[in-house]
């Protein structure tokens, strides 16, 4: 291997990349380019779905690729068990329950879980803990910045 040969992405590779996520209608869902902050990940660490990782395998620094994943392979399908009805009294004046808000809820282990307020009716607040892109077909445009 010559000194300037580029490594291909394999399991365990550390990858720095830019990505753009688009919905089926072409609208932008997320992008690392907005704030020019590339994503850094280790292949196989669980931060990406197996399907997304499979699309990155074999790419090298400088590669640009676009691929589309069905909902099951991207962020999964919405799970009705992840929709909860909470009492409005659980929300304080510093975090009022308003439809469309994303609120971080503390978990018993100290981590936070974001939930989207879907509905506020009387004393009941419906909070959806599914990933915001669950159920969506996603197109990923990636640019590999480095592989190590």
N, C-alpha and C positions, 0 to 999 in steps of 0.2 A: 504494500500500500504506500503510495507516495505521500509526501507531507501535505499536499493540498487536496488529497482525496477527501470526499465528504462522506460522513457517516449516514447510513440510512436508519430511519426510526425502527426500533425493535422494542420488545417488552423490556422495561427497565430504563429506556432512554429518557433523558431529561430533555424536554422540548420547550422552546420558546417560540410562540406563534402569535400572529394576528388572526382574528376571525371576525366574520360578519355572519349573523344569524338572520335569516329572512323567513317570513311566513309564506304559506302557499300563494297568498295574494300579492306577494312581492314586497310587502311592508317590512321595514326593519324592526327586529325584535331586540337585538343586542349587537354591540360592536366594540372591540378593543381599540379601534382606530379613533373613536370619538375623543378620548383623552390621551391618545397615543400611549396606552399602557398595555403592552403585549401580555398575553397569558403565559404562565410558566407551569408546567406539569411534568409528572413522572408517569410514563406509560405503565399501566397496571396498578396504579395506586388507588383505583376506585373513584377518582374524581370525574371520570368520563364513563359513558356507557360502553360496553364491549363493542357495539356496532360502530360507534364514533371512533374508537381506537382502531378498529379493523380498517377503517378508511384512511387512517394516518400511517399505518405500517408501510415501510418501504420508501416513504417520502424522504427527501434530503433537503438540506439548507438551500433556500432559494425557490423551492417548489411552490407552486400555487395550484390549488385544486378546489373544485366545487363538487359537492355531493349532497344528495337529498335523502333524508331519513324519514321513514314513516313514523307516526306517533309512537308506536310500540318500541321502536328502536332509538328514538330520540329521548323524550322525557316521560314516556309512558302515557297511559290513558288515565283520565281523572278517576279517582276512587271515591265513591259516595261515602265511604267510612271516614274520609278526610274532611268532611264538611260537618261542622259543629255549630250548635245553637247555644249561645251563651247569654247570660242575663246582662242587660244593659248596665246594671250596677257594678259589674266587673271592670268597667271602663271608667277611668278617672277624668277629671276636668283637663288634665294635661294631655290625655289621649282620648278625645271623644270618639265614639264609634260613628264614622261617616262612610257611606257606601263608596267603594273604590279605594279606600285607604289600605295601605299595607302596614301591618303592625307586627312587631317582633314580640312573641310570647316566650317567657322564660320557661324552660323545661326543668324537671326535677334534677337533672345532672348538671345544671348551670348553663347549658347551651341555649341558644335562642332559635325559635322556629317561626319563620314569617308566615302570616296568614293574611288573606285578602278579605276585607269586609264586603260581602256580597249583598246583604240586605239588612236594613234596620226597620223593624216594625214593632211599635209599642215598646215593651220591655225586652224584646228578643233581638239578638244580633246574630246573623248567620255569617260564620267565618269559614273560608275555604283554605285548607292547608295543603291542597294539591299544588304541584309546581305550576307557576303561571303559564308555562308553555305545554302543560300536559294536554294530550289530545290533538296537538298540532303537528302537521307535516312541516319539517324544518329543512331549509337549505342552508348549508354551511359553506362559506367561502373561506378557505384558509390560506395563509402564507407562512411557510416555515422560515423562521429567522435563524434558529440555531438548533443543533442536535448534539448532545454529548452523552 
